[in-house]
Amino acid sequence: MFDAHAHVNSSDFKLDTDEVINRARQKSVTMVNVGYQLSTSQRAVALSEKYDICYSSVGLQPFHVM
């Protein structure tokens, strides 16, 4: 299974990131963590470097750059 739009890179998952990703791995889920501001884009890239089931997408929502 492939989750094409995940946000495990958001602060909502800061305390249990490893647990969430390991549960996804157990279910054979691969994911793209979508960045929407500088910090979440950086975290998405870091997760893709750490976990083989994670890919990253870097982006900025327009309201984050105003």
PyMOL Python script that loads the backbone (N, CA, C, O; Angstrom):
from pymol import cmd

cmd.read_pdbstr("""\
ATOM      1  N   MET A   1       0.849  -1.161   0.000  1.00  0.00           N
ATOM      2  CA  MET A   1       0.000   0.000   0.000  1.00  0.00           C
ATOM      3  C   MET A   1       0.903   1.234   0.000  1.00  0.00           C
ATOM      4  O   MET A   1       1.990   1.222   0.577  1.00  0.00           O
ATOM      5  N   PHE A   2       0.437   2.296  -0.654  1.00  0.00           N
ATOM      6  CA  PHE A   2       1.215   3.520  -0.784  1.00  0.00           C
ATOM      7  C   PHE A   2       0.356   4.714  -0.385  1.00  0.00           C
ATOM      8  O   PHE A   2      -0.665   4.986  -1.016  1.00  0.00           O
ATOM      9  N   ASP A   3       0.765   5.421   0.658  1.00  0.00           N
ATOM     10  CA  ASP A   3       0.073   6.632   1.083  1.00  0.00           C
ATOM     11  C   ASP A   3       0.761   7.810   0.403  1.00  0.00           C
ATOM     12  O   ASP A   3       1.885   8.160   0.762  1.00  0.00           O
ATOM     13  N   ALA A   4       0.107   8.417  -0.560  1.00  0.00           N
ATOM     14  CA  ALA A   4       0.716   9.456  -1.382  1.00  0.00           C
ATOM     15  C   ALA A   4       0.661  10.846  -0.751  1.00  0.00           C
ATOM     16  O   ALA A   4       1.173  11.799  -1.336  1.00  0.00           O
ATOM     17  N   HIS A   5       0.052  10.985   0.429  1.00  0.00           N
ATOM     18  CA  HIS A   5      -0.058  12.308   1.043  1.00  0.00           C
ATOM     19  C   HIS A   5      -0.178  12.167   2.560  1.00  0.00           C
ATOM     20  O   HIS A   5      -1.265  12.299   3.122  1.00  0.00           O
ATOM     21  N   ALA A   6       0.957  11.895   3.216  1.00  0.00           N
ATOM     22  CA  ALA A   6       0.987  11.750   4.671  1.00  0.00           C
ATOM     23  C   ALA A   6       1.589  12.996   5.310  1.00  0.00           C
ATOM     24  O   ALA A   6       2.270  13.781   4.652  1.00  0.00           O
ATOM     25  N   HIS A   7       1.325  13.161   6.603  1.00  0.00           N
ATOM     26  CA  HIS A   7       1.888  14.285   7.351  1.00  0.00           C
ATOM     27  C   HIS A   7       2.487  13.811   8.671  1.00  0.00           C
ATOM     28  O   HIS A   7       2.308  14.457   9.703  1.00  0.00           O
ATOM     29  N   VAL A   8       3.193  12.692   8.639  1.00  0.00           N
ATOM     30  CA  VAL A   8       3.880  12.215   9.845  1.00  0.00           C
ATOM     31  C   VAL A   8       4.980  13.207  10.229  1.00  0.00           C
ATOM     32  O   VAL A   8       5.495  13.158  11.346  1.00  0.00           O
ATOM     33  N   ASN A   9       5.336  14.092   9.322  1.00  0.00           N
ATOM     34  CA  ASN A   9       6.332  15.131   9.554  1.00  0.00           C
ATOM     35  C   ASN A   9       5.779  16.323  10.337  1.00  0.00           C
ATOM     36  O   ASN A   9       6.537  17.233  10.675  1.00  0.00           O
ATOM     37  N   SER A  10       4.488  16.338  10.629  1.00  0.00           N
ATOM     38  CA  SER A  10       3.900  17.463  11.365  1.00  0.00           C
ATOM     39  C   SER A  10       4.145  17.314  12.865  1.00  0.00           C
ATOM     40  O   SER A  10       4.479  16.232  13.348  1.00  0.00           O
ATOM     41  N   SER A  11       3.975  18.409  13.585  1.00  0.00           N
ATOM     42  CA  SER A  11       4.215  18.401  15.035  1.00  0.00           C
ATOM     43  C   SER A  11       3.227  17.498  15.776  1.00  0.00           C
ATOM     44  O   SER A  11       3.488  17.108  16.914  1.00  0.00           O
ATOM     45  N   ASP A  12       2.100  17.160  15.150  1.00  0.00           N
ATOM     46  CA  ASP A  12       1.131  16.255  15.784  1.00  0.00           C
ATOM     47  C   ASP A  12       1.741  14.891  16.078  1.00  0.00           C
ATOM     48  O   ASP A  12       1.283  14.193  16.982  1.00  0.00           O
ATOM     49  N   PHE A  13       2.762  14.504  15.330  1.00  0.00           N
ATOM     50  CA  PHE A  13       3.383  13.188  15.488  1.00  0.00           C
ATOM     51  C   PHE A  13       4.758  13.275  16.149  1.00  0.00           C
ATOM     52  O   PHE A  13       5.498  12.291  16.160  1.00  0.00           O
ATOM     53  N   LYS A  14       5.104  14.426  16.693  1.00  0.00           N
ATOM     54  CA  LYS A  14       6.450  14.629  17.240  1.00  0.00           C
ATOM     55  C   LYS A  14       6.811  13.614  18.325  1.00  0.00           C
ATOM     56  O   LYS A  14       7.957  13.169  18.401  1.00  0.00           O
ATOM     57  N   LEU A  15       5.847  13.248  19.158  1.00  0.00           N
ATOM     58  CA  LEU A  15       6.127  12.347  20.273  1.00  0.00           C
ATOM     59  C   LEU A  15       6.101  10.871  19.896  1.00  0.00           C
ATOM     60  O   LEU A  15       6.656  10.044  20.621  1.00  0.00           O
ATOM     61  N   ASP A  16       5.463  10.521  18.771  1.00  0.00           N
ATOM     62  CA  ASP A  16       5.338   9.104  18.438  1.00  0.00           C
ATOM     63  C   ASP A  16       5.671   8.801  16.975  1.00  0.00           C
ATOM     64  O   ASP A  16       5.126   7.860  16.396  1.00  0.00           O
ATOM     65  N   THR A  17       6.552   9.585  16.385  1.00  0.00           N
ATOM     66  CA  THR A  17       6.915   9.400  14.978  1.00  0.00           C
ATOM     67  C   THR A  17       7.400   7.985  14.703  1.00  0.00           C
ATOM     68  O   THR A  17       6.924   7.332  13.774  1.00  0.00           O
ATOM     69  N   ASP A  18       8.349   7.507  15.510  1.00  0.00           N
ATOM     70  CA  ASP A  18       8.903   6.166  15.291  1.00  0.00           C
ATOM     71  C   ASP A  18       7.822   5.093  15.383  1.00  0.00           C
ATOM     72  O   ASP A  18       7.788   4.164  14.575  1.00  0.00           O
ATOM     73  N   GLU A  19       6.951   5.225  16.357  1.00  0.00           N
ATOM     74  CA  GLU A  19       5.875   4.250  16.535  1.00  0.00           C
ATOM     75  C   GLU A  19       4.932   4.234  15.335  1.00  0.00           C
ATOM     76  O   GLU A  19       4.562   3.165  14.852  1.00  0.00           O
ATOM     77  N   VAL A  20       4.545   5.407  14.855  1.00  0.00           N
ATOM     78  CA  VAL A  20       3.639   5.505  13.715  1.00  0.00           C
ATOM     79  C   VAL A  20       4.279   4.891  12.473  1.00  0.00           C
ATOM     80  O   VAL A  20       3.636   4.128  11.752  1.00  0.00           O
ATOM     81  N   ILE A  21       5.539   5.221  12.227  1.00  0.00           N
ATOM     82  CA  ILE A  21       6.214   4.694  11.044  1.00  0.00           C
ATOM     83  C   ILE A  21       6.427   3.188  11.167  1.00  0.00           C
ATOM     84  O   ILE A  21       6.298   2.468  10.176  1.00  0.00           O
ATOM     85  N   ASN A  22       6.744   2.707  12.342  1.00  0.00           N
ATOM     86  CA  ASN A  22       6.905   1.257  12.518  1.00  0.00           C
ATOM     87  C   ASN A  22       5.585   0.514  12.336  1.00  0.00           C
ATOM     88  O   ASN A  22       5.577  -0.600  11.811  1.00  0.00           O
ATOM     89  N   ARG A  23       4.472   1.107  12.758  1.00  0.00           N
ATOM     90  CA  ARG A  23       3.161   0.475  12.501  1.00  0.00           C
ATOM     91  C   ARG A  23       2.876   0.435  11.009  1.00  0.00           C
ATOM     92  O   ARG A  23       2.345  -0.552  10.500  1.00  0.00           O
ATOM     93  N   ALA A  24       3.227   1.501  10.312  1.00  0.00           N
ATOM     94  CA  ALA A  24       3.040   1.525   8.850  1.00  0.00           C
ATOM     95  C   ALA A  24       3.885   0.435   8.207  1.00  0.00           C
ATOM     96  O   ALA A  24       3.417  -0.264   7.308  1.00  0.00           O
ATOM     97  N   ARG A  25       5.125   0.284   8.659  1.00  0.00           N
ATOM     98  CA  ARG A  25       6.018  -0.748   8.118  1.00  0.00           C
ATOM     99  C   ARG A  25       5.431  -2.147   8.328  1.00  0.00           C
ATOM    100  O   ARG A  25       5.494  -2.993   7.436  1.00  0.00           O
ATOM    101  N   GLN A  26       4.867  -2.381   9.500  1.00  0.00           N
ATOM    102  CA  GLN A  26       4.268  -3.685   9.798  1.00  0.00           C
ATOM    103  C   GLN A  26       3.105  -3.994   8.859  1.00  0.00           C
ATOM    104  O   GLN A  26       2.820  -5.160   8.585  1.00  0.00           O
ATOM    105  N   LYS A  27       2.442  -2.962   8.371  1.00  0.00           N
ATOM    106  CA  LYS A  27       1.312  -3.134   7.452  1.00  0.00           C
ATOM    107  C   LYS A  27       1.738  -3.002   5.991  1.00  0.00           C
ATOM    108  O   LYS A  27       0.893  -2.951   5.098  1.00  0.00           O
ATOM    109  N   SER A  28       3.058  -2.945   5.748  1.00  0.00           N
ATOM    110  CA  SER A  28       3.621  -2.812   4.396  1.00  0.00           C
ATOM    111  C   SER A  28       3.157  -1.536   3.688  1.00  0.00           C
ATOM    112  O   SER A  28       2.852  -1.544   2.495  1.00  0.00           O
ATOM    113  N   VAL A  29       3.113  -0.448   4.448  1.00  0.00           N
ATOM    114  CA  VAL A  29       2.734   0.848   3.900  1.00  0.00           C
ATOM    115  C   VAL A  29       3.999   1.667   3.627  1.00  0.00           C
ATOM    116  O   VAL A  29       4.875   1.777   4.485  1.00  0.00           O
ATOM    117  N   THR A  30       4.080   2.229   2.441  1.00  0.00           N
ATOM    118  CA  THR A  30       5.109   3.194   2.075  1.00  0.00           C
ATOM    119  C   THR A  30       4.411   4.549   1.987  1.00  0.00           C
ATOM    120  O   THR A  30       3.247   4.614   1.594  1.00  0.00           O
ATOM    121  N   MET A  31       5.105   5.635   2.349  1.00  0.00           N
ATOM    122  CA  MET A  31       4.426   6.933   2.403  1.00  0.00           C
ATOM    123  C   MET A  31       5.277   8.072   1.858  1.00  0.00           C
ATOM    124  O   MET A  31       6.507   8.020   1.866  1.00  0.00           O
ATOM    125  N   VAL A  32       4.584   9.099   1.386  1.00  0.00           N
ATOM    126  CA  VAL A  32       5.200  10.374   1.034  1.00  0.00           C
ATOM    127  C   VAL A  32       4.745  11.379   2.087  1.00  0.00           C
ATOM    128  O   VAL A  32       3.556  11.675   2.205  1.00  0.00           O
ATOM    129  N   ASN A  33       5.700  11.897   2.849  1.00  0.00           N
ATOM    130  CA  ASN A  33       5.393  12.955   3.809  1.00  0.00           C
ATOM    131  C   ASN A  33       5.509  14.283   3.098  1.00  0.00           C
ATOM    132  O   ASN A  33       6.558  14.620   2.548  1.00  0.00           O
ATOM    133  N   VAL A  34       4.424  15.032   3.115  1.00  0.00           N
ATOM    134  CA  VAL A  34       4.323  16.268   2.354  1.00  0.00           C
ATOM    135  C   VAL A  34       4.668  17.461   3.249  1.00  0.00           C
ATOM    136  O   VAL A  34       4.028  17.690   4.275  1.00  0.00           O
ATOM    137  N   GLY A  35       5.682  18.207   2.845  1.00  0.00           N
ATOM    138  CA  GLY A  35       6.024  19.432   3.553  1.00  0.00           C
ATOM    139  C   GLY A  35       5.152  20.575   3.089  1.00  0.00           C
ATOM    140  O   GLY A  35       4.800  20.659   1.913  1.00  0.00           O
ATOM    141  N   TYR A  36       4.797  21.466   4.017  1.00  0.00           N
ATOM    142  CA  TYR A  36       3.931  22.595   3.670  1.00  0.00           C
ATOM    143  C   TYR A  36       4.464  23.911   4.209  1.00  0.00           C
ATOM    144  O   TYR A  36       3.863  24.961   3.983  1.00  0.00           O
ATOM    145  N   GLN A  37       5.573  23.868   4.913  1.00  0.00           N
ATOM    146  CA  GLN A  37       6.324  25.052   5.326  1.00  0.00           C
ATOM    147  C   GLN A  37       7.766  24.605   5.509  1.00  0.00           C
ATOM    148  O   GLN A  37       8.055  23.414   5.387  1.00  0.00           O
ATOM    149  N   LEU A  38       8.676  25.525   5.796  1.00  0.00           N
ATOM    150  CA  LEU A  38      10.086  25.168   5.856  1.00  0.00           C
ATOM    151  C   LEU A  38      10.346  24.039   6.845  1.00  0.00           C
ATOM    152  O   LEU A  38      11.028  23.075   6.500  1.00  0.00           O
ATOM    153  N   SER A  39       9.823  24.133   8.060  1.00  0.00           N
ATOM    154  CA  SER A  39      10.114  23.127   9.087  1.00  0.00           C
ATOM    155  C   SER A  39       9.562  21.747   8.728  1.00  0.00           C
ATOM    156  O   SER A  39      10.235  20.740   8.949  1.00  0.00           O
ATOM    157  N   THR A  40       8.350  21.685   8.178  1.00  0.00           N
ATOM    158  CA  THR A  40       7.787  20.375   7.846  1.00  0.00           C
ATOM    159  C   THR A  40       8.440  19.792   6.599  1.00  0.00           C
ATOM    160  O   THR A  40       8.526  18.572   6.453  1.00  0.00           O
ATOM    161  N   SER A  41       8.898  20.654   5.704  1.00  0.00           N
ATOM    162  CA  SER A  41       9.634  20.171   4.536  1.00  0.00           C
ATOM    163  C   SER A  41      10.985  19.591   4.966  1.00  0.00           C
ATOM    164  O   SER A  41      11.399  18.543   4.469  1.00  0.00           O
ATOM    165  N   GLN A  42      11.665  20.266   5.880  1.00  0.00           N
ATOM    166  CA  GLN A  42      12.942  19.759   6.389  1.00  0.00           C
ATOM    167  C   GLN A  42      12.733  18.429   7.112  1.00  0.00           C
ATOM    168  O   GLN A  42      13.527  17.501   6.956  1.00  0.00           O
ATOM    169  N   ARG A  43      11.671  18.344   7.898  1.00  0.00           N
ATOM    170  CA  ARG A  43      11.389  17.101   8.631  1.00  0.00           C
ATOM    171  C   ARG A  43      11.013  15.976   7.666  1.00  0.00           C
ATOM    172  O   ARG A  43      11.390  14.828   7.897  1.00  0.00           O
ATOM    173  N   ALA A  44      10.290  16.272   6.607  1.00  0.00           N
ATOM    174  CA  ALA A  44       9.940  15.254   5.610  1.00  0.00           C
ATOM    175  C   ALA A  44      11.206  14.670   4.985  1.00  0.00           C
ATOM    176  O   ALA A  44      11.317  13.455   4.814  1.00  0.00           O
ATOM    177  N   VAL A  45      12.147  15.529   4.649  1.00  0.00           N
ATOM    178  CA  VAL A  45      13.412  15.060   4.068  1.00  0.00           C
ATOM    179  C   VAL A  45      14.179  14.223   5.090  1.00  0.00           C
ATOM    180  O   VAL A  45      14.716  13.171   4.741  1.00  0.00           O
ATOM    181  N   ALA A  46      14.239  14.667   6.334  1.00  0.00           N
ATOM    182  CA  ALA A  46      14.947  13.914   7.373  1.00  0.00           C
ATOM    183  C   ALA A  46      14.329  12.521   7.566  1.00  0.00           C
ATOM    184  O   ALA A  46      15.052  11.541   7.744  1.00  0.00           O
ATOM    185  N   LEU A  47      13.001  12.436   7.530  1.00  0.00           N
ATOM    186  CA  LEU A  47      12.342  11.140   7.683  1.00  0.00           C
ATOM    187  C   LEU A  47      12.651  10.230   6.500  1.00  0.00           C
ATOM    188  O   LEU A  47      12.821   9.023   6.673  1.00  0.00           O
ATOM    189  N   SER A  48      12.724  10.798   5.306  1.00  0.00           N
ATOM    190  CA  SER A  48      13.037   9.969   4.134  1.00  0.00           C
ATOM    191  C   SER A  48      14.479   9.479   4.176  1.00  0.00           C
ATOM    192  O   SER A  48      14.787   8.427   3.616  1.00  0.00           O
ATOM    193  N   GLU A  49      15.351  10.212   4.819  1.00  0.00           N
ATOM    194  CA  GLU A  49      16.738   9.770   4.971  1.00  0.00           C
ATOM    195  C   GLU A  49      16.865   8.698   6.054  1.00  0.00           C
ATOM    196  O   GLU A  49      17.754   7.850   5.987  1.00  0.00           O
ATOM    197  N   LYS A  50      15.986   8.735   7.041  1.00  0.00           N
ATOM    198  CA  LYS A  50      16.047   7.795   8.173  1.00  0.00           C
ATOM    199  C   LYS A  50      15.305   6.487   7.910  1.00  0.00           C
ATOM    200  O   LYS A  50      15.752   5.427   8.349  1.00  0.00           O
ATOM    201  N   TYR A  51      14.178   6.547   7.200  1.00  0.00           N
ATOM    202  CA  TYR A  51      13.314   5.379   7.029  1.00  0.00           C
ATOM    203  C   TYR A  51      13.187   5.008   5.556  1.00  0.00           C
ATOM    204  O   TYR A  51      12.919   5.861   4.709  1.00  0.00           O
ATOM    205  N   ASP A  52      13.381   3.733   5.266  1.00  0.00           N
ATOM    206  CA  ASP A  52      13.299   3.276   3.871  1.00  0.00           C
ATOM    207  C   ASP A  52      11.878   3.253   3.325  1.00  0.00           C
ATOM    208  O   ASP A  52      11.698   3.112   2.116  1.00  0.00           O
ATOM    209  N   ILE A  53      10.875   3.386   4.165  1.00  0.00           N
ATOM    210  CA  ILE A  53       9.488   3.393   3.684  1.00  0.00           C
ATOM    211  C   ILE A  53       8.956   4.812   3.496  1.00  0.00           C
ATOM    212  O   ILE A  53       7.803   4.997   3.106  1.00  0.00           O
ATOM    213  N   CYS A  54       9.795   5.816   3.772  1.00  0.00           N
ATOM    214  CA  CYS A  54       9.367   7.212   3.671  1.00  0.00           C
ATOM    215  C   CYS A  54      10.019   7.916   2.488  1.00  0.00           C
ATOM    216  O   CYS A  54      11.213   7.770   2.230  1.00  0.00           O
ATOM    217  N   TYR A  55       9.210   8.672   1.788  1.00  0.00           N
ATOM    218  CA  TYR A  55       9.669   9.583   0.745  1.00  0.00           C
ATOM    219  C   TYR A  55       9.216  10.974   1.161  1.00  0.00           C
ATOM    220  O   TYR A  55       8.393  11.113   2.066  1.00  0.00           O
ATOM    221  N   SER A  56       9.742  11.998   0.515  1.00  0.00           N
ATOM    222  CA  SER A  56       9.380  13.353   0.921  1.00  0.00           C
ATOM    223  C   SER A  56       8.963  14.199  -0.267  1.00  0.00           C
ATOM    224  O   SER A  56       9.384  13.984  -1.404  1.00  0.00           O
ATOM    225  N   SER A  57       8.126  15.161   0.044  1.00  0.00           N
ATOM    226  CA  SER A  57       7.716  16.181  -0.908  1.00  0.00           C
ATOM    227  C   SER A  57       7.912  17.519  -0.195  1.00  0.00           C
ATOM    228  O   SER A  57       7.444  17.708   0.928  1.00  0.00           O
ATOM    229  N   VAL A  58       8.599  18.431  -0.849  1.00  0.00           N
ATOM    230  CA  VAL A  58       8.921  19.727  -0.247  1.00  0.00           C
ATOM    231  C   VAL A  58       8.022  20.787  -0.866  1.00  0.00           C
ATOM    232  O   VAL A  58       7.880  20.865  -2.087  1.00  0.00           O
ATOM    233  N   GLY A  59       7.417  21.600  -0.010  1.00  0.00           N
ATOM    234  CA  GLY A  59       6.549  22.641  -0.527  1.00  0.00           C
ATOM    235  C   GLY A  59       6.264  23.726   0.493  1.00  0.00           C
ATOM    236  O   GLY A  59       6.615  23.607   1.667  1.00  0.00           O
ATOM    237  N   LEU A  60       5.630  24.773   0.030  1.00  0.00           N
ATOM    238  CA  LEU A  60       5.219  25.882   0.885  1.00  0.00           C
ATOM    239  C   LEU A  60       3.780  26.260   0.563  1.00  0.00           C
ATOM    240  O   LEU A  60       3.446  26.517  -0.594  1.00  0.00           O
ATOM    241  N   GLN A  61       2.940  26.294   1.572  1.00  0.00           N
ATOM    242  CA  GLN A  61       1.595  26.843   1.403  1.00  0.00           C
ATOM    243  C   GLN A  61       1.741  28.348   1.247  1.00  0.00           C
ATOM    244  O   GLN A  61       2.548  28.950   1.956  1.00  0.00           O
ATOM    245  N   PRO A  62       1.004  28.971   0.361  1.00  0.00           N
ATOM    246  CA  PRO A  62       1.147  30.407   0.135  1.00  0.00           C
ATOM    247  C   PRO A  62       1.027  31.254   1.401  1.00  0.00           C
ATOM    248  O   PRO A  62       1.733  32.254   1.534  1.00  0.00           O
ATOM    249  N   PHE A  63       0.151  30.878   2.333  1.00  0.00           N
ATOM    250  CA  PHE A  63      -0.021  31.697   3.533  1.00  0.00           C
ATOM    251  C   PHE A  63       1.165  31.606   4.484  1.00  0.00           C
ATOM    252  O   PHE A  63       1.263  32.402   5.418  1.00  0.00           O
ATOM    253  N   HIS A  64       2.089  30.632   4.263  1.00  0.00           N
ATOM    254  CA  HIS A  64       3.299  30.538   5.085  1.00  0.00           C
ATOM    255  C   HIS A  64       4.411  31.447   4.586  1.00  0.00           C
ATOM    256  O   HIS A  64       5.419  31.607   5.274  1.00  0.00           O
ATOM    257  N   VAL A  65       4.262  32.040   3.420  1.00  0.00           N
ATOM    258  CA  VAL A  65       5.313  32.898   2.886  1.00  0.00           C
ATOM    259  C   VAL A  65       4.915  34.375   2.884  1.00  0.00           C
ATOM    260  O   VAL A  65       5.703  35.221   2.461  1.00  0.00           O
ATOM    261  N   MET A  66       3.748  34.688   3.335  1.00  0.00           N
ATOM    262  CA  MET A  66       3.293  36.089   3.361  1.00  0.00           C
ATOM    263  C   MET A  66       3.740  36.759   4.634  1.00  0.00           C
ATOM    264  O   MET A  66       3.456  37.938   4.843  1.00  0.00           O
TER     265      MET A  66
END
""", "prot")
cmd.dss("prot")
cmd.show_as("cartoon", "prot")
cmd.util.cbc("prot")
cmd.orient("prot")
